Amino acid sequence: MPNTGNTRPNMASRQQQLQEDTAYRVMRILDENPDLTQRELAERLGVSTSGLNYCLKALKEKGLVKMQNFAQSKNKFGYVYVLTPKGIAEKAALTGRFLKRKLAEYEALRMEIENLRSEIEQVGD
């Protein structure tokens, strides 16, 4: 395929993958720890609190996550984030896509390591 100088589609798909990966990670962590504060969740993800807030808002707008009052939450505001049934289904779909991408990355890395080892062996001969 010729290079037309337009890398926008690749950047858009890369950006979409990053957003999808972040959404997956948020839903995965929330599924395991629904009463994390936004700050704690942001720290676990390695993102800013405002970035996390943006992601949570998008997940709520899509109906994947909701906030619920929960008196026994460690969160001082007394709420937890829970996945909706739609969110649980979407998390399963995201898990499959995430795994597929990570396996492809792993295979590419494995091949690169194999090639580097071959280069080292050839230089050593």
Secondary structure, 3 states (H helix, E strand, C coil): CCCCCCCHHHHHHHHHHHHHHHHHHHHHHHHHCCCCCHHHHHHHHCCCHHHHHHHHHHHHHCCCEEEEECCCCCCCCCEEEEECHHHHHHHHHHHHHHHHHHHHHHHHHHHHHHHHHHHHHHHHC
